[in-house]
Amino acid sequence: MNKARRNTLSKVQTRLEELAALASEIRELIEAARDEEQEYRDNMPESFADGEKGEAADNAIAAMEEAMSVLETIEGEATEASEHLDTAAA
């Protein structure tokens, strides 16, 4: 592989590393919001917990957990793609 293509791959790897870091940062922000919502749900009076407010909190928590899972996948896939580019540039 020539120097120009290696430089291009190096730039792509840098962007992939940035993507992985950003996905991790966003996941952590969502995790904090999820933890707050879970605490809200846990401290809810039973009459609310068994009603619409409890159900809404449960749905929000589940949706945030799903978003966190997707972001974790993105982080892993970006890292894996960068590793493949290491092999390509070798």
N, CA, C and O atoms as a DFTB+ gen file, in Angstrom:
360 C
 N C O
     1  1       0.854      -1.169       0.000
     2  2       0.000       0.000       0.000
     3  2       0.902       1.236       0.000
     4  3       1.918       1.283       0.694
     5  1       0.508       2.229      -0.793
     6  2       1.349       3.419      -0.867
     7  2       1.051       4.388       0.280
     8  3       0.082       4.233       1.024
     9  1       1.909       5.377       0.388
    10  2       1.840       6.327       1.500
    11  2       0.519       7.101       1.508
    12  3      -0.047       7.336       2.576
    13  1       0.031       7.493       0.353
    14  2      -1.214       8.268       0.278
    15  2      -2.396       7.465       0.826
    16  3      -3.215       7.994       1.578
    17  1      -2.480       6.194       0.449
    18  2      -3.584       5.362       0.951
    19  2      -3.436       5.108       2.448
    20  3      -4.427       5.083       3.178
    21  1      -2.192       4.919       2.905
    22  2      -1.976       4.753       4.354
    23  2      -2.416       6.001       5.110
    24  3      -3.029       5.904       6.173
    25  1      -2.102       7.171       4.562
    26  2      -2.526       8.420       5.199
    27  2      -4.046       8.529       5.240
    28  3      -4.619       8.971       6.237
    29  1      -4.688       8.126       4.161
    30  2      -6.154       8.143       4.131
    31  2      -6.713       7.213       5.200
    32  3      -7.628       7.585       5.935
    33  1      -6.168       6.012       5.285
    34  2      -6.633       5.057       6.295
    35  2      -6.367       5.568       7.701
    36  3      -7.171       5.342       8.605
    37  1      -5.262       6.244       7.891
    38  2      -4.948       6.809       9.201
    39  2      -5.991       7.857       9.600
    40  3      -6.421       7.910      10.752
    41  1      -6.386       8.679       8.644
    42  2      -7.419       9.690       8.911
    43  2      -8.755       9.024       9.234
    44  3      -9.476       9.461      10.130
    45  1      -9.072       7.976       8.503
    46  2     -10.318       7.246       8.762
    47  2     -10.274       6.617      10.151
    48  3     -11.266       6.655      10.880
    49  1      -9.146       6.047      10.517
    50  2      -9.012       5.448      11.850
    51  2      -9.200       6.491      12.944
    52  3      -9.839       6.218      13.961
    53  1      -8.655       7.667      12.744
    54  2      -8.840       8.741      13.720
    55  2     -10.318       9.069      13.866
    56  3     -10.808       9.256      14.979
    57  1     -11.023       9.140      12.751
    58  2     -12.463       9.439      12.794
    59  2     -13.234       8.316      13.477
    60  3     -14.176       8.576      14.226
    61  1     -12.843       7.074      13.225
    62  2     -13.494       5.939      13.882
    63  2     -13.259       5.968      15.386
    64  3     -14.165       5.662      16.162
    65  1     -12.060       6.330      15.800
    66  2     -11.768       6.455      17.230
    67  2     -12.605       7.569      17.856
    68  3     -13.092       7.429      18.977
    69  1     -12.771       8.674      17.129
    70  2     -13.617       9.768      17.607
    71  2     -15.068       9.312      17.724
    72  3     -15.759       9.650      18.685
    73  1     -15.520       8.544      16.738
    74  2     -16.884       8.017      16.760
    75  2     -17.098       7.118      17.967
    76  3     -18.113       7.231      18.654
    77  1     -16.156       6.232      18.228
    78  2     -16.268       5.326      19.375
    79  2     -16.304       6.113      20.678
    80  3     -17.088       5.798      21.573
    81  1     -15.462       7.131      20.787
    82  2     -15.436       7.950      22.004
    83  2     -16.737       8.727      22.169
    84  3     -17.252       8.845      23.281
    85  1     -17.268       9.257      21.075
    86  2     -18.526       9.998      21.135
    87  2     -19.685       9.079      21.508
    88  3     -20.540       9.453      22.311
    89  1     -19.717       7.890      20.937
    90  2     -20.765       6.924      21.283
    91  2     -20.704       6.580      22.763
    92  3     -21.740       6.457      23.416
    93  1     -19.508       6.424      23.290
    94  2     -19.338       6.123      24.710
    95  2     -19.821       7.284      25.576
    96  3     -20.496       7.076      26.584
    97  1     -19.475       8.497      25.180
    98  2     -19.892       9.683      25.933
    99  2     -21.414       9.823      25.945
   100  3     -22.009      10.104      26.986
   101  1     -22.031       9.628      24.798
   102  2     -23.489       9.719      24.712
   103  2     -24.136       8.618      25.542
   104  3     -25.127       8.857      26.233
   105  1     -23.580       7.417      25.475
   106  2     -24.120       6.299      26.258
   107  2     -24.075       6.615      27.745
   108  3     -25.021       6.310      28.472
   109  1     -22.990       7.221      28.204
   110  2     -22.869       7.588      29.616
   111  2     -23.902       8.640      30.017
   112  3     -24.435       8.589      31.125
   113  1     -24.188       9.587      29.132
   114  2     -25.215      10.595      29.417
   115  2     -26.593       9.945      29.537
   116  3     -27.374      10.275      30.430
   117  1     -26.875       9.027      28.634
   118  2     -28.154       8.316      28.686
   119  2     -28.226       7.462      29.940
   120  3     -29.277       7.373      30.575
   121  1     -27.117       6.835      30.297
   122  2     -27.086       6.005      31.502
   123  2     -27.410       6.834      32.743
   124  3     -28.135       6.374      33.625
   125  1     -26.881       8.043      32.815
   126  2     -27.166       8.917      33.957
   127  2     -28.650       9.272      33.997
   128  3     -29.263       9.271      35.064
   129  1     -29.226       9.576      32.834
   130  2     -30.654       9.889      32.772
   131  2     -31.486       8.664      33.146
   132  3     -32.492       8.781      33.847
   133  1     -31.065       7.494      32.678
   134  2     -31.769       6.256      33.009
   135  2     -31.728       5.995      34.511
   136  3     -32.734       5.609      35.106
   137  1     -30.570       6.206      35.119
   138  2     -30.436       5.999      36.561
   139  2     -31.342       6.946      37.346
   140  3     -31.945       6.552      38.345
   141  1     -31.434       8.194      36.890
   142  2     -32.324       9.157      37.544
   143  2     -33.785       8.732      37.404
   144  3     -34.562       8.818      38.355
   145  1     -34.143       8.277      36.214
   146  2     -35.521       7.824      35.987
   147  2     -35.820       6.588      36.833
   148  3     -36.922       6.452      37.364
   149  1     -34.849       5.692      36.961
   150  2     -35.037       4.496      37.785
   151  2     -35.212       4.879      39.248
   152  3     -36.041       4.298      39.949
   153  1     -34.440       5.850      39.709
   154  2     -34.575       6.315      41.089
   155  2     -35.953       6.947      41.307
   156  3     -36.598       6.722      42.331
   157  1     -36.387       7.737      40.330
   158  2     -37.725       8.328      40.383
   159  2     -38.773       7.224      40.470
   160  3     -39.703       7.300      41.274
   161  1     -38.616       6.201      39.639
   162  2     -39.570       5.076      39.607
   163  2     -39.549       4.319      40.932
   164  3     -40.601       3.955      41.456
   165  1     -38.364       4.083      41.470
   166  2     -38.235       3.328      42.717
   167  2     -38.837       4.061      43.909
   168  3     -39.311       3.428      44.852
   169  1     -38.821       5.379      43.874
   170  2     -39.328       6.176      44.992
   171  2     -40.758       6.658      44.789
   172  3     -41.270       7.446      45.584
   173  1     -41.391       6.196      43.746
   174  2     -42.754       6.577      43.428
   175  2     -43.716       5.914      44.417
   176  3     -43.547       4.741      44.750
   177  1     -44.719       6.653      44.885
   178  2     -45.735       6.008      45.727
   179  2     -46.381       4.848      44.963
   180  3     -46.520       4.895      43.741
   181  1     -46.765       3.830      45.689
   182  2     -47.298       2.624      45.050
   183  2     -48.486       2.925      44.145
   184  3     -48.640       2.312      43.089
   185  1     -49.320       3.865      44.559
   186  2     -50.494       4.193      43.740
   187  2     -50.084       4.752      42.376
   188  3     -50.770       4.510      41.383
   189  1     -48.981       5.491      42.316
   190  2     -48.479       5.993      41.034
   191  2     -47.714       4.904      40.285
   192  3     -47.821       4.781      39.064
   193  1     -46.946       4.122      41.029
   194  2     -46.115       3.087      40.419
   195  2     -46.954       2.060      39.667
   196  3     -46.525       1.522      38.646
   197  1     -48.142       1.796      40.177
   198  2     -49.021       0.813      39.538
   199  2     -49.871       1.421      38.431
   200  3     -50.617       0.708      37.760
   201  1     -49.764       2.726      38.236
   202  2     -50.593       3.409      37.244
   203  2     -49.810       3.852      36.022
   204  3     -48.762       3.302      35.684
   205  1     -50.366       4.878      35.369
   206  2     -49.781       5.382      34.128
   207  2     -48.379       5.949      34.330
   208  3     -47.512       5.772      33.474
   209  1     -48.150       6.626      35.449
   210  2     -46.829       7.211      35.691
   211  2     -45.765       6.124      35.832
   212  3     -44.657       6.265      35.313
   213  1     -46.095       5.060      36.521
   214  2     -45.152       3.955      36.655
   215  2     -44.885       3.289      35.326
   216  3     -43.745       2.947      35.010
   217  1     -45.936       3.105      34.545
   218  2     -45.782       2.489      33.227
   219  2     -44.945       3.376      32.306
   220  3     -44.095       2.886      31.562
   221  1     -45.192       4.681      32.361
   222  2     -44.417       5.610      31.531
   223  2     -42.942       5.581      31.925
   224  3     -42.064       5.606      31.062
   225  1     -42.675       5.528      33.223
   226  2     -41.287       5.461      33.689
   227  2     -40.638       4.156      33.236
   228  3     -39.490       4.156      32.789
   229  1     -41.360       3.052      33.347
   230  2     -40.826       1.758      32.901
   231  2     -40.504       1.782      31.407
   232  3     -39.464       1.279      30.982
   233  1     -41.402       2.369      30.614
   234  2     -41.182       2.459      29.169
   235  2     -39.972       3.329      28.845
   236  3     -39.181       3.002      27.960
   237  1     -39.834       4.440      29.569
   238  2     -38.691       5.334      29.350
   239  2     -37.386       4.624      29.697
   240  3     -36.401       4.734      28.968
   241  1     -37.384       3.906      30.799
   242  2     -36.182       3.175      31.224
   243  2     -35.806       2.126      30.181
   244  3     -34.637       1.999      29.817
   245  1     -36.785       1.386      29.708
   246  2     -36.517       0.352      28.700
   247  2     -35.983       0.965      27.406
   248  3     -35.063       0.422      26.794
   249  1     -36.555       2.088      26.991
   250  2     -36.102       2.745      25.760
   251  2     -34.673       3.257      25.909
   252  3     -33.871       3.149      24.982
   253  1     -34.359       3.811      27.065
   254  2     -32.993       4.301      27.291
   255  2     -31.999       3.145      27.319
   256  3     -30.884       3.278      26.817
   257  1     -32.391       2.013      27.901
   258  2     -31.505       0.846      27.914
   259  2     -31.256       0.330      26.501
   260  3     -30.147      -0.096      26.177
   261  1     -32.282       0.370      25.667
   262  2     -32.122      -0.055      24.276
   263  2     -31.177       0.899      23.540
   264  3     -30.314       0.457      22.782
   265  1     -31.338       2.195      23.759
   266  2     -30.450       3.180      23.135
   267  2     -29.010       2.967      23.587
   268  3     -28.082       3.065      22.784
   269  1     -28.825       2.678      24.861
   270  2     -27.483       2.417      25.386
   271  2     -26.870       1.189      24.715
   272  3     -25.679       1.177      24.403
   273  1     -27.672       0.176      24.499
   274  2     -27.194      -1.042      23.850
   275  2     -26.752      -0.757      22.412
   276  3     -25.717      -1.250      21.966
   277  1     -27.537       0.035      21.701
   278  2     -27.187       0.394      20.323
   279  2     -25.875       1.172      20.295
   280  3     -25.009       0.913      19.459
   281  1     -25.736       2.120      21.207
   282  2     -24.512       2.919      21.257
   283  2     -23.298       2.068      21.621
   284  3     -22.200       2.299      21.113
   285  1     -23.491       1.101      22.488
   286  2     -22.397       0.190      22.833
   287  2     -21.973      -0.618      21.604
   288  3     -20.786      -0.864      21.392
   289  1     -22.951      -1.024      20.805
   290  2     -22.654      -1.744      19.568
   291  2     -21.880      -0.854      18.603
   292  3     -20.905      -1.293      17.992
   293  1     -22.311       0.393      18.467
   294  2     -21.613       1.333      17.585
   295  2     -20.165       1.490      18.028
   296  3     -19.245       1.470      17.211
   297  1     -19.980       1.646      19.322
   298  2     -18.630       1.804      19.870
   299  2     -17.757       0.598      19.511
   300  3     -16.622       0.757      19.061
   301  1     -18.289      -0.593      19.711
   302  2     -17.540      -1.808      19.411
   303  2     -17.265      -1.979      17.927
   304  3     -16.169      -2.380      17.536
   305  1     -18.254      -1.677      17.105
   306  2     -18.087      -1.826      15.657
   307  2     -17.073      -0.820      15.111
   308  3     -16.283      -1.154      14.228
   309  1     -17.091       0.404      15.631
   310  2     -16.120       1.409      15.183
   311  2     -14.706       0.976      15.556
   312  3     -13.775       1.128      14.766
   313  1     -14.552       0.442      16.748
   314  2     -13.242      -0.047      17.187
   315  2     -12.787      -1.213      16.315
   316  3     -11.625      -1.280      15.915
   317  1     -13.701      -2.120      16.025
   318  2     -13.359      -3.269      15.178
   319  2     -12.978      -2.824      13.769
   320  3     -12.031      -3.350      13.184
   321  1     -13.711      -1.859      13.225
   322  2     -13.385      -1.354      11.890
   323  2     -11.986      -0.746      11.871
   324  3     -11.229      -0.941      10.920
   325  1     -11.651      -0.016      12.918
   326  2     -10.319       0.583      13.017
   327  2      -9.237      -0.497      13.055
   328  3      -8.182      -0.350      12.438
   329  1      -9.504      -1.571      13.778
   330  2      -8.544      -2.679      13.843
   331  2      -8.346      -3.329      12.472
   332  3      -7.231      -3.714      12.120
   333  1      -9.423      -3.448      11.707
   334  2      -9.306      -4.009      10.355
   335  2      -8.452      -3.105       9.469
   336  3      -7.695      -3.583       8.625
   337  1      -8.581      -1.805       9.670
   338  2      -7.769      -0.882       8.879
   339  2      -6.295      -0.973       9.251
   340  3      -5.423      -0.745       8.412
   341  1      -6.015      -1.308      10.518
   342  2      -4.624      -1.571      10.915
   343  2      -4.049      -2.704      10.067
   344  3      -2.925      -2.626       9.571
   345  1      -4.844      -3.748       9.916
   346  2      -4.414      -4.896       9.118
   347  2      -4.218      -4.489       7.661
   348  3      -3.246      -4.893       7.023
   349  1      -5.135      -3.694       7.145
   350  2      -5.046      -3.274       5.743
   351  2      -3.807      -2.428       5.479
   352  3      -3.199      -2.524       4.413
   353  1      -3.435      -1.602       6.451
   354  2      -2.300      -0.694       6.263
   355  2      -0.955      -1.365       6.509
   356  3       0.094      -0.798       6.203
   357  1      -0.989      -2.573       7.063
   358  2       0.274      -3.259       7.398
   359  2       1.016      -3.741       6.173
   360  3       2.089      -4.333       6.294
